[in-house]
Amino acid sequence: MSEPQIDAVAKRFYRHWTTQAGQKAVKRNWERVWDNWVDNEIDKYGLKPAGNTKATADARKAEEDWRAARDRILAEEEAERC
């Protein structure tokens, strides 16, 4: 996936959770919530390892890219709040 696609996934995550209210918006472990979101996106785009090394490497790279995008989005949001 391209960097703009990865950024779009991270923004969807951010927008989804910042618009939730009440009990649904309360999470104990946001990193785990993000991990689950990334897992779902990997499944959605067909990047889950299918038993071969290339697929495993692709899935790992996609997850690393999404984590980097999450960090960029969080840093941007923090900068806007300050």
N, C-alpha and C positions, 0 to 999 in steps of 0.2 A: 504494500500500500504506500501511497505517496504521503509526504508530510502533511499536505493540506487535508487529506482524508483522515489522518491520525488526529490532527487538531480538531477536526469536525467531531470525531468520536469523543474526545475529551470535553469539548464544549457541550455536547448533548448530555454527557454525564453531569457536568456542572449545572446546566440549566434544569435538568430533571430533578436533581436533589435540592436545589435552592428554591424550587417552587413547591416542594412538599410541605405539608403542615401537620402539626400534631404528632401523634405517636409514630407515624410513618417516617417522619423526618428525623427521628432520634435513632442514632446508631452508636454502638459501643466502639466499633472498630472500622473507621472509615477506610483504612488501607485495605481491609478485607472486602469491603463493599466495592472498592475500585477493582480489586483483583477479580471478583466475580463478574463485574461489568466487562472487564477486558476478556475474560474467558468466554462470555456470551458473544462478544464482538468477534473473537477469533473463530468461534463456531459458525457465526453468521457468514463470515467471509471464507469459510472453508479452509482455514489455515491450521486446524488441529492436526497434530502428527498422525500419520496413517501408517506408522510402523517403519517409515524409512527416514534416513538421516537428514535428507534435504527438507522434508516436511517438518521435522523436529526443529531444525535450524531456522526455518522460516517462521514457525510459531514463536520461537524464542525471540527472534529479531522483532517481530510484530509486538510482542509484549513489552520488550525494552523500549521500542519507539513510543508506545502508548504511555508508558510510565514517564518518559521524558516529556511528552505532550502534557500530561497531567501536571507535572512540575512547572512547566511554562505557564499554564493556565492559572494555577494557584499563585504563582509569583505575580502575574499580571493583576489578578484580583486583589492581592495584598497591596500592591502598589497603588491601585485605584482607591483603596480604603484609607490610605495614609495621606 
